[in-house]
C-alpha cells in the first residue's frame, strides 16, 4: 500500500502531465478551437477524478475483510460468509459520478437469505 507521500507525488505527476497537455508549446497545434481545448480539459479532469476516487477504494479495509463477522448482508443484515470458491478478489465495475471505476472485492453469501454480495464499505 503506497504511503500518503507516495500518493501525493503520483498525483502531482499526473496533475503536471494534465497541465503539460494543455500548455506545452508542442500541444498547441492540437488545441486550436475552444471545443478542442474544452475536450482536453474535460478528459484530463476526468482522469484525475478517476485516479483520486480509485485510491481510497483500493485501500478500503472492507475490500478483503479479515473476519466474516465484519460483513453483514445488505438485505437481511445477518452475518455473511466469504465465498471460499472465489480464491481471489473479484473485479467489480461501478459507475460513479466521476465515471466508470473498477475495484476488487471479495464475494460473500448470506446463509439466511442466500443473497450474494460484495461489501463496498461504509
N, C-alpha and C positions, 0 to 999 in steps of 0.2 A: 504494500500500500504506500503510495507516494506521500511524502510529508507536505504540510501546508506550504512550506517554502518552495518545494519542487512544483507543486500545483501552480503557485503564483508565477514561477519562472516560465512554465509551459504556457500559461495564459498570456503572459506578456509577449512571448514569442509569437503566439497566434494573433494577438492584437496587433503586433508590429507587422506581421505579414498582411493583415487586413488593411492597415494604414498604407503599406507599400503598394498594395493592389490598387489603391485609389490615387496615390500621389507621386509614385515614381515616374520619372520622365519617360521611361520605356513603355509604361502602361497608357500614356495619354492618347496615343493614336487609336486605342480601342474604346476610349471614353469621350466621344465627340458630342453625342446628343445627351440631353437631360435624361432620357429614358435609359440609355446605356449606363449612365452614372447611377441612376436610381436602382437599376437592376443589380449592379455590382454592390452597392451599399446594402441592399436587402439580402443578397446572397452571403456576403461576409458577416453581416449581423446575425443571420440565421445560423451560420456555422459556429459563431461564438456562443450564441444562446444554447445550441445543442450541446456543445462541449461543457458549458457551465452546468447544465442540467444533468448530464451523464455522470459527472464526478461524484456527487453525493449519492446517486442511485447505486453506483458500483460499490460504494463504501458502506451502504446500509447494512447493519448487522442482521436484519431480517432477510437478507438475500440468501443466507445459509445459517439459520438459527442453530445454536449448539444443542438445544433441547426442544423436544416436540411440545412440551407444555408451555412454551413461549408463544405458540401459534394456535389461535382459535379459528374455528370455521366461521367464515363471513356470513353464513346463512343461519346456523343454529347456535353459534357461539360456544360449542363444545370443543374440547381439545382435539386438534388434528394430529395425524400421524404421517411422518415423512414417507413418501413413496420410495421404497428401497429398490424397486425395479429400475428407477432412474438413478444411475450411479453418479452422473454429473448434473450440474445445474442446467436447466433448460433455458434456451434463449427465447425471450418473450418480446414481442413487439408492442409498443404503446404509441398511441397518437396523443400528443400533448399540444398545448397552445404554441410551444416552440418548435413543433414539427414531430416527425416520427423518431422514436428512440428505441434502442434495443438494449434490454437488460437481461441479466441472468438471474433466475430464481429457482429454488428447489420446489419440487412438486409435492403437495400434501393431499391427503384424503381424509375425509371425516368419516369415522366408522359409524356414526349415528345416522346421518342423513345422506351419506355416500357422495357428498359434493367433492369435486376435485378443485383445488385452488392453489394459487401461487402467492404467498404473502408478499405484500408490497410495502409494508412498514406502516407507520402511523398515519 
